[in-house]
Amino acid sequence: MGTPLIIPQDLWDEDDATGSTLIWLVEDGSQVAKGDLIAEVLVEKLTMELEAPASGTIRIHVEPEGVVNRGDLVASIE
């Protein structure tokens, strides 16, 4: 499965269980390098950028502009 990309647990308040929108900055199958910006997570009035945790080929598991929750596996890097 490679290196998982999981939505960080600390994006939301403890009491907030609502999801957020994930916007991909790369396409499925793209080559990425560790540290590349690969997605944005829109949480309430905040936009958080996600970086690639490793280098390799990204395999996206969540549709563009899909709704995600903390702890969700959204992609892997092979």
N, C-alpha and C positions, 0 to 999 in steps of 0.2 A: 504493500500500500504506500510505501514511501513516508515522507514527513507530513504529518497532518497539520492542517491549518484550522484551528479551532477559535471560535469567537471568545475573546477574553471574558472571564467571569466578572471583572470589575467595571464593565461598561454601564451597568445599570445600578440603581439603588437597590438595596436588599428587598424592599417592598414592591418594586416595579417588575412585573412579570411580562410586560408587553414586549413584542418583538420590534426589530428595527429593519430598515431597508439596507440591503447590501448592493453596492454598485461596483461592478468589476472594472478595473482599468486595463486588464489583459484578457486575451481570449483563451478558451480551453485549448490545450496543446501547445501553448506558447512556451518558449524557453525563458526562464527567469533566473536572476542571480540573487543570492542571499542579500537582503536589504532593499531590493527593488520594491517600489510601491505597487501593490497589485490590486487593492480594493479600498473602498471607503464604506464605512458603516455610519449611517445616519441615525443618531440616538437623540431623541427629543430635539433640542436646538443645537446639538453638537455634531460635528463630523469628525470621525476618527479614521486615520489612515492605517491600513494593515500592510505590513512589510512581509516579503517572502522570508520564511525562517530558514530556508536552504536554497541551494541552486539546483536546477533541473527543469523538468517538464511539468507544468501545472495541469492538474486534472480537477476541473470545477464540478462540485456536487450540488450547487445551489444555482437556480436560474438567475439571470441578470435582474436586478431590482427585486429580488426575492426577499421575503421576510425571514429574519433569523432571530434566534434567542441566544442568550449566553450559554456557552458550552457546546453550541452546535458545531459539528464538523462541516466545514463549507468547501474545503478543497484539500488536495494532497499534492505533494511535489515528489515526483519520481526521479 
